[in-house]
Amino acid sequence: MPHIGRIAPLIVAVVAACALVSCSDDASEPAATPATTAPVPAPAGTDAPVAAYSASGNEPFWSVTVDGTTLLYSTPESMPGKKLQSTRTAENGVVTFSGNDTGAAFALVLTDAPCSDSMSGKDFEFTAKFTYGDTKLDGCARSGTQ
């Protein structure tokens, strides 16, 4: 063990430094108190003022993300997607984002009813229906954009 002779002074120095720091008496600074934040309540269904939703479905694959009243409609064939400006209405557990895009009427209807993804089995807060012109799509949605 020839290396212990070289490491021993280093160990003594580290232990001494730790002892000095822990023994310091600096009463001029109050002890830090942990920051507290109020819990954020979960959205109360679709009538709550949620600013963002994510909806998606399978076969055919599609997604709509909602940011305020702006929708981004995407399919594997139309990446990164098409931005749509909508009007939001909410009533009796149903929120609808609807509008018209160069002659094609569209609507994203989110119903406050649990939904399970048909491929992954993942559970979602809302049932989603999206229409764009003659295209009608079914899926699931959740609040937030992830």
C-alpha positions in Angstrom: 0.0 0.0 0.0 2.5 2.6 -1.0 -0.2 5.1 -2.2 -1.7 5.6 1.2 1.2 7.8 2.3 0.4 10.2 -0.6 -3.4 10.2 -0.2 -3.5 10.5 3.6 -2.7 14.3 3.7 -5.4 14.9 1.1 -8.0 13.0 3.1 -7.0 14.9 6.3 -7.3 18.3 4.4 -10.8 17.4 3.1 -12.0 16.3 6.5 -10.6 19.5 8.1 -12.3 21.7 5.5 -15.6 19.9 6.0 -15.3 20.4 9.8 -14.6 24.1 9.4 -17.6 24.6 7.2 -20.0 22.8 9.4 -18.7 24.6 12.6 -19.0 28.1 11.2 -21.4 30.3 13.2 -22.8 32.8 10.7 -25.9 34.0 12.6 -26.2 37.1 10.4 -28.0 35.1 7.7 -31.3 33.5 8.5 -31.8 29.9 7.6 -33.2 29.4 4.1 -36.7 28.2 4.0 -37.8 26.0 1.2 -39.9 27.7 -1.4 -43.5 26.6 -1.4 -45.9 26.7 -4.3 -49.6 26.3 -4.3 -50.8 23.1 -5.9 -52.2 23.7 -9.4 -55.7 22.2 -9.7 -56.3 19.8 -12.5 -58.6 21.0 -15.3 -62.2 20.5 -14.4 -63.3 18.9 -17.7 -63.7 20.7 -21.0 -65.6 23.7 -19.5 -62.5 24.8 -17.7 -60.4 27.5 -19.3 -57.7 25.2 -20.7 -55.5 26.8 -23.3 -53.9 23.7 -24.8 -55.1 20.3 -25.8 -53.5 17.4 -27.8 -55.8 15.1 -29.8 -54.8 12.1 -31.9 -56.1 9.0 -33.5 -55.0 5.8 -35.4 -55.7 4.3 -38.7 -55.4 6.7 -40.3 -52.9 8.4 -38.0 -53.6 12.1 -37.2 -53.1 14.7 -34.6 -54.3 18.1 -33.7 -52.6 20.3 -31.1 -54.5 23.3 -29.7 -52.7 26.4 -28.5 -55.4 29.0 -27.6 -57.6 29.0 -30.7 -54.8 28.0 -33.1 -55.0 24.3 -34.2 -52.1 22.4 -35.9 -53.6 19.5 -37.9 -51.0 16.9 -38.9 -50.9 13.5 -40.6 -47.9 11.5 -41.7 -48.4 12.8 -45.2 -48.7 16.4 -44.2 -45.8 17.2 -41.8 -45.2 19.5 -40.1 -49.0 20.2 -40.4 -51.5 22.8 -41.3 -52.3 25.8 -39.0 -56.0 26.5 -38.6 -57.6 29.5 -36.8 -60.7 28.5 -34.9 -63.4 29.8 -32.6 -63.8 28.0 -29.2 -67.1 27.2 -27.6 -67.6 25.1 -24.4 -70.8 23.8 -23.0 -72.0 20.8 -20.9 -68.7 18.9 -21.0 -68.0 19.5 -24.7 -65.5 22.0 -26.1 -65.5 22.7 -29.9 -62.8 24.4 -31.9 -64.3 25.2 -35.3 -63.7 27.3 -38.4 -63.2 27.4 -42.1 -60.0 26.9 -44.1 -60.2 28.0 -47.7 -63.7 26.6 -48.1 -63.2 23.4 -46.0 -65.1 23.5 -42.7 -63.3 22.0 -39.8 -64.2 21.2 -36.2 -62.4 19.5 -33.3 -64.9 18.3 -30.7 -63.6 17.2 -27.3 -66.1 15.4 -25.0 -65.4 15.1 -21.3 -65.5 11.3 -21.4 -62.6 8.9 -20.8 -61.0 7.4 -23.9 -58.5 4.6 -24.5 -56.1 4.6 -27.5 -57.0 1.7 -29.8 -53.4 0.7 -30.4 -51.5 1.5 -27.2 -54.3 1.1 -24.6 -53.2 4.4 -23.1 -56.0 6.2 -21.2 -56.9 9.8 -22.0 -59.2 12.4 -20.4 -61.3 13.2 -23.4 -62.9 11.6 -26.5 -62.0 13.5 -29.7 -63.7 13.9 -33.1 -62.1 15.9 -35.9 -63.6 16.8 -39.2 -61.9 18.6 -42.0 -64.0 18.9 -45.1 -65.3 15.4 -45.9 -62.7 13.8 -43.6 -64.0 12.5 -40.3 -61.6 11.2 -37.7 -62.0 9.7 -34.2 -59.5 9.6 -31.4 -58.6 10.6 -27.9 -57.3 13.9 -26.3 -55.8 15.3 -23.1 -55.2 18.7 -21.8 -51.7 20.0 -22.5 -49.5 19.7 -25.6 -47.3 16.6 -24.9 
